[in-house]
Amino acid sequence: MIPLSYDVIVIGSGPGGQKAAIQAAKTGKSVAMIERERRIGGNCVYQGTIPSKTLREAALTVVKLQRSAKVFDFSLPQDIAINQLMMRLENVLEAHSGFLEKQIQRNDITMLQGRGRLASQHSVEIESIDGSLLTLQADIIVLATGSRPRTPTDMDVDHEHIFDSDSILHMHYLPESMAVLGAGVIACEYASVFQQLGVKTTIVDKSPRPLSFLDPEITDRFVNNFEQAGGMFVGDKKVTNCEFNGLSGVRTTLSDGSTIETEKVLFALGRSANVEGLGLEAVGVDLGPRGHIAVNENYQTSVPNIYAVGDVIGWPSLASCSMEQGRRAMCHAFGVDVGHKFSVVPIGIYAVPELASVGVSMAEAVQQYERPVVGQAKFSEIARGQIIGDTNGMLRLIVDAQTEAVIGTQVVGEGATELVHLGQMALLNRDKYTIFLDNVFNFPTLGEAYRIAALDIFNQLSGSSE
């Protein structure tokens, strides 16, 4: 018999929901977690992060083999099936899902399959797959329902010729060409991966450059790498129409009247919060201006006993942040010391090449600091960069010249999402850039880029030309 009353009910089993449920259980509370899908993990596990990164690993293997073209006679077979490139996916998903299930069981969390909605401030109604209803009571409710791809309302996404970021990996084979509409994180990740796999890929966006929150020097290197691989970026153009031509592909019409003909199209226009059907209005949970659930610094909604975490509350919409939000929400709910407030969040973009950022960009530094200075290190100057064949990579270290403190780091190139953590630690510790000059790095490593960037800053501040 399922208990009808719990201390905490969590709706959604993605990264934020999982960690909220586990943290509450570790404080001795009874917890129920509701998930509409058969397996726990949410979109992150089954539609987004893990499948897309598995495909990316296949693309990286292709890149490495192509770099060794003189040794290996390598080319991908024509019409290769997507699932052949993701042979390890089921093993990865099974291992990850098994780990999550054991974690849930170990913490005595009750798992219920169905659609959850708020029935009142302290109750949740669950509709099971057979249509039956069950109402549970709880002192605390956590909304962690995630997000879905945002698609235009005036164009048909048929998931056969025109895809969104959830359905794109269900293509049966690699097409010859693809247009990616959008130039944000998801768009650039998929576009660069498919281009590396031999799909002639075009990115189209209304912005003049992709990933506009990064400095131009970083995004320029991404675009150069993308175009050197055979792709094309079309900026400052709006899409006015996109439709299957009824025969062999998709015609995308742009604001200047020009058209792009491709075999497939991917809409990657960001994501929308899953708030429909949650019963928010009836209970009095407010939404923000962009349709996300509004929360305070403790992740409480306008109804104090109802919390919300993850994509459903908007930026930064990262699995890593969602996990921490879930933990902190339940620490606040039950008076557990949450530790230091996290304010330095690294952003990792798993494109080819990788991009990462933490702290302020140079554009932001100019607005916030009297005298910011940026030091650059090109991977072509580093032995490790030459060894692995990544000579287009770059690391930028941003410093406040008055205090000499590190205030930002941006990286493009292999290992960027790992390298950025060194900059993050310097930010958190309020270190001066000289910490990278006064210590020893392994040789040869990409980590030496910090030392070279710091030396560039030293030369600028001292007036040296060495």
Disulfide bonds with the S-S distance in Angstrom:
none
